[in-house]
Amino acid sequence: MPEIEFTIDTETGKCETEIKGIQGAACEKAAKELKQLLGTPTVDKKTKEFYAKPEIKQQIRGK
């Protein structure tokens, strides 16, 4: 299940977010929406989950 984790440093006010359970273009879309809400991040790095290829289920149909 997709989730977004927020970590806020109470001393500096720095907020870190991590998007989990979303891959590729859908992750980019979620990140873009977060940027609109929170502003432009000072650091933007992609996790290995971003680069994972979504599973494609093949269906074999008989004639």
Backbone as CSV, one residue per row, in Angstrom:
resi,resn,N_x,N_y,N_z,CA_x,CA_y,CA_z,C_x,C_y,C_z
1,MET,0.846,-1.175,0.000,0.000,0.000,0.000,0.896,1.245,0.000
2,PRO,0.648,2.188,-0.883,1.454,3.405,-0.957,1.322,4.251,0.313
3,GLU,2.423,4.886,0.676,2.390,5.795,1.814,3.467,6.858,1.651
4,ILE,3.281,7.964,2.350,4.252,9.048,2.359,4.662,9.260,3.810
5,GLU,5.964,9.173,4.047,6.489,9.321,5.400,7.111,10.705,5.560
6,PHE,6.711,11.418,6.609,7.250,12.740,6.911,8.107,12.649,8.165
7,THR,9.293,13.246,8.118,10.153,13.360,9.289,10.458,14.840,9.468
8,ILE,10.082,15.376,10.627,10.277,16.804,10.890,11.247,16.973,12.056
9,ASP,12.331,17.695,11.803,13.295,18.015,12.839,12.729,19.195,13.621
10,THR,12.375,18.975,14.874,11.728,20.016,15.672,12.670,21.156,16.036
11,GLU,13.971,20.930,15.957,14.921,22.002,16.268,15.152,22.932,15.086
12,THR,15.249,22.357,13.884,15.549,23.175,12.705,14.317,23.459,11.845
13,GLY,13.261,22.661,12.031,12.065,22.812,11.202,12.187,22.119,9.857
14,LYS,13.317,21.449,9.624,13.537,20.749,8.352,12.579,19.565,8.249
15,CYS,11.932,19.453,7.098,10.970,18.380,6.848,11.497,17.494,5.718
16,GLU,11.577,16.199,5.982,11.964,15.237,4.948,10.756,14.363,4.642
17,THR,10.562,14.069,3.379,9.469,13.183,2.984,10.039,12.024,2.186
18,GLU,9.399,10.882,2.314,9.783,9.711,1.533,8.508,9.048,1.034
19,ILE,8.447,8.849,-0.269,7.286,8.213,-0.894,7.597,6.728,-1.003
20,LYS,6.712,5.905,-0.472,6.926,4.454,-0.475,5.768,3.759,-1.182
21,GLY,6.087,2.701,-1.896,5.053,1.888,-2.525,4.531,2.412,-3.848
22,ILE,5.201,3.405,-4.419,4.797,3.943,-5.722,6.035,3.922,-6.613
23,GLN,5.900,3.455,-7.843,7.043,3.323,-8.730,6.913,4.207,-9.964
24,GLY,8.063,4.600,-10.505,8.145,5.284,-11.794,7.358,6.569,-11.906
25,ALA,6.620,6.683,-13.000,5.902,7.918,-13.325,4.857,8.282,-12.265
26,ALA,4.243,7.293,-11.657,3.250,7.574,-10.616,3.920,8.215,-9.406
27,CYS,5.164,7.817,-9.121,5.928,8.412,-8.023,6.254,9.872,-8.351
28,GLU,6.634,10.130,-9.590,6.921,11.503,-10.015,5.692,12.391,-9.847
29,LYS,4.527,11.852,-10.183,3.287,12.617,-10.060,3.006,12.937,-8.588
30,ALA,3.182,11.944,-7.718,2.971,12.164,-6.284,3.967,13.189,-5.750
31,ALA,5.221,13.106,-6.181,6.254,14.047,-5.742,5.925,15.468,-6.214
32,LYS,5.416,15.581,-7.423,5.054,16.894,-7.961,3.942,17.526,-7.123
33,GLU,2.960,16.716,-6.742,1.866,17.230,-5.915,2.382,17.648,-4.534
34,LEU,3.319,16.886,-3.982,3.916,17.257,-2.694,4.674,18.568,-2.802
35,LYS,5.396,18.756,-3.910,6.150,19.998,-4.118,5.215,21.202,-4.159
36,GLN,4.027,21.015,-4.728,3.055,22.114,-4.778,2.571,22.466,-3.378
37,LEU,2.460,21.465,-2.515,1.993,21.702,-1.143,3.105,22.220,-0.225
38,LEU,4.305,21.647,-0.365,5.382,21.929,0.583,6.445,22.885,0.069
39,GLY,6.448,23.146,-1.228,7.491,23.983,-1.811,8.606,23.134,-2.406
40,THR,9.524,23.779,-3.065,10.617,23.080,-3.731,11.590,22.518,-2.698
41,PRO,11.934,21.225,-2.820,12.860,20.635,-1.859,14.295,21.113,-2.079
42,THR,15.086,21.083,-1.007,16.502,21.426,-1.145,17.279,20.246,-1.715
43,VAL,16.788,19.039,-1.462,17.396,17.818,-2.001,16.277,16.954,-2.545
44,ASP,16.490,16.394,-3.722,15.496,15.522,-4.342,16.237,14.299,-4.867
45,LYS,16.093,13.165,-4.193,16.779,11.965,-4.663,15.778,10.833,-4.833
46,LYS,16.031,10.037,-5.833,15.148,8.929,-6.152,15.695,7.646,-5.522
47,THR,14.789,6.851,-4.950,15.194,5.595,-4.343,15.197,4.496,-5.399
48,LYS,15.720,3.330,-5.034,15.742,2.225,-5.994,14.319,1.775,-6.332
49,GLU,13.373,2.036,-5.442,11.978,1.691,-5.727,11.451,2.488,-6.920
50,PHE,11.896,3.732,-7.081,11.481,4.551,-8.212,11.874,3.885,-9.527
51,TYR,13.074,3.303,-9.560,13.602,2.723,-10.783,13.112,1.301,-11.047
52,ALA,12.410,0.695,-10.094,11.898,-0.663,-10.276,10.863,-0.674,-11.393
53,LYS,10.902,-1.709,-12.171,9.928,-1.846,-13.253,8.669,-2.510,-12.693
54,PRO,7.499,-1.950,-12.987,6.259,-2.550,-12.494,6.067,-3.952,-13.075
55,GLU,5.488,-4.816,-12.260,5.219,-6.169,-12.740,4.095,-6.136,-13.758
56,ILE,4.298,-6.840,-14.842,3.278,-6.927,-15.874,2.805,-8.384,-15.904
57,LYS,1.537,-8.562,-15.679,0.991,-9.908,-15.667,0.519,-10.262,-17.074
58,GLN,1.043,-11.375,-17.557,0.653,-11.815,-18.894,-0.510,-12.764,-18.794
59,GLN,-1.396,-12.631,-19.734,-2.504,-13.581,-19.820,-2.361,-14.333,-21.131
60,ILE,-2.470,-15.625,-21.036,-2.382,-16.466,-22.236,-3.802,-16.939,-22.548
61,ARG,-4.214,-16.631,-23.751,-5.566,-16.997,-24.161,-5.510,-18.141,-25.166
62,GLY,-6.318,-19.106,-24.947,-6.402,-20.229,-25.877,-7.293,-19.914,-27.058
63,LYS,-7.071,-20.617,-28.149,-7.893,-20.359,-29.350,-9.126,-21.198,-29.344
